[in-house]
Amino acid sequence: MGQYKNVINLRSTYCKQRKRVAAKMGNPRLLQIHFHTLRHWKATTEYYKTKDILHVMQVLGHKRIQNTLRYTQLIHFDAPDSYVCKVAKADEEISALIESGFEYICENDCLKFFRKLK
């Protein structure tokens, strides 16, 4: 019961602060940002940074991937035109690519394909 009370207090504080900031800035659209909106924002930014839905699932604490997909299914990021593509086979090559910001795409004939924005 104590944890539930803390959540209600947190929500109440958030609503009061949101109302105060909206009035101070003269921007009533800020009232449309609900407490749960922040959770969607966190999921969106984590997915954008990592492109790893399982990571987002872990961050949100979901047990089922379907719940996490609700947060990310409507996200449309502008597809960039240019990528640098690399292929790796050895563990050292794979590690070096990941450390330098490449994302894993797929595997074919024991070769692993990676890409990174130009």
N, C-alpha and C positions, 0 to 999 in steps of 0.2 A: 504494500500500500504506500510506503514511503517513497518508492521510486516513481510511482504514478503521480504523487503530489509534486515531486520535483519537476516532472515533465510539464505539468499544468502551470507551475510557477514560471518555468522557462518560456513556455508559449505566451503566457500573459505578459511577461517582461518584453518579449520580442514584439508583440502587438503594440504595446505602449510606445516602445522606442520607434517602431516603424511609423506610427501615427505622428509622433513628435517630429521625426525627420521629414516626413512628407509635408507637414505644415511649415516647417522651417524653410524647406527648399521650394515650397509652392508647387509641388509636383504630386498631385493626387494619384498618379499612376503607380507610385511606390506602394500604395495600399493594395495593389494587386499581387504583390510579392508575398506569398504565404510562406509560413515556416517550412512546409514540405517542399516548396520550390527550391530551397537551398540544397535539399537532398538530390533533387533532379540535376541541379547545377553541378554538384560535386561528381555525380555519376557521369555527366556529360564531359566535364573537363578531364576526368581520369581516363575515360575511353579515348578522348581526343589525343591525350598525351601518350598513352600506352598501346592503343589499338588492341587491348587484351581484355576481352569481356569477362574472362575468369578472374582477372585481377579486380575488375569493377565489382564483380559478384562478391568477392572476399571483402573489399572495402565496405560495401553496403551491408554485409552480414547476411546475405541471402543464402538459403539452402537449395533453392531451385533456380536454375538459369532462366526459366520463363519469367520470374519476377524481375530479374535484372534487365531482361530484354525490353520490358515495358518502359524502362527509363531511357533506353538508347535506340529503340526501333524507329523513332521519327527523326533521328539526327541525320542531317544531310550536310556533310562537310564539302566545301568546294574541292573538287578533284584537281590537284595540281597537275600541270602539264609535264613537268620534267622530274625524272628520277635518275639517280645513279644506281645502277644495278651491279651486283657482285655475286659471284658463285664461290662456294667453299665446300671443301670435302673434309679436311682435317679439323680436329677439335680446336687447334690453335687458331686456325683461320676463322672458324666460326666465332670463337670467343673475341677475337680482335674486331670482327665486323660488328658484333653486338655492342662492344665497348665504345665503338666509334659512332654509334647511333643508327645503325642499320636495323631494319625490322625483317624478321623471317617471313617469307612468302610461301614457299612450297619446297618439295623435294622431288627429284626425278633422277633415276639411275644413280643413287647414292650421292648425288650432288644437291646441296642446299642452296636455295636462291634467296637473296636478300635485296632490299631496296632502301633508299634514303632520298629525301627531297634534295634537289640541287640547291 
